[in-house]
Amino acid sequence: MAAQFSELKKHIYRRIKYHLTRPRPPVLAERFDGPVLVVGSAPVSNRPVDFDKSFRVITINGSQTVTKGWGIEAPDVTLVQFNQIEGTNTNAVEVRRVLNGERTRMLYVLLWRKEFQRLEDGLKAFNYRYDRLEIVDRYKRMALLDRVGGVKCSELGADDKCSNGINAVLFALYNGATEVIITGINPDSGGHVYNTENLARLHVRKDREVLERLLERGYPVFTSDPAVSRSIGLPLWKGRAEVARAPEAATQATRAELQQTIAVNPSPG
């Protein structure tokens, strides 16, 4: 009973703070203007059909090890969870190992609550470089799901929040991606591409729910992983020629709705 009351208080507090602060999702200085590939850390990834330099690339935590194998030296955007910077669990240690000496263009660190200087020092400790660095707090992350997916969420536990891979999909859509292709994001799989521990995957129910919601709302979200396409129902990416032949009315309407949402919800600052 006490635990339920505590959760209720947390939910009410976060909803009130969200309403009062009116957070805006993170916005790139230069918005996307073409297809965006989001690469997660599931053990299986597939390079999309007709992938070339016109695609922008987002990596999650240690999934940069996949894109490096494809010849991509620096992703356009990387999302890293706060615990990967100083954490001592297996996943954090492995993320730092595969990112050691690498770089990205735009680095977002999620939910970092300590001093900014400590974050910079932590990144230097494993020689991870970036052109720009920004912290994304809980409320900006909640705003992504709200503005793009139309889902209000207080993030009360693993089952009530999205994985960082799905947050990256929402981020890409919010920042103008014409299509979002995901790979290495599979709610049904366990483990990570950068270690052999076969660690359990969190956020399974919410990830599936949000992907289904995006499809219902007509967003241009695809997967290059056949198993994910079969499991979740995401359309399999078959190249831009196939997309161009598909009806675009619903997608265009959804983009227009999202752009209007962005326009009428300026940054609180």
Secondary structure, DSSP 8 states (H G I E B T S, - for coil): -HHHHHHHHHHHHHHHHHHHH-------SS---SEEEEE--SS-----TT--TTSEEEEEGGGHHHHHHTT-SS-SEEEEETHHHH--SHHHHHHHHHHTT-EEEEEEEET--S-HHHHHHHHHHTT-EEEEEEEE-HHHHHHHIIIII-------SGGGS--HHHHHHHHHHHTT-SEEEEES--TT--S-TT-SS------HHHHHHHHHHHHHTT--EEES-HHHHHHH---B---HHHHHHS--HHHHHHHHHHHHHHHTS----
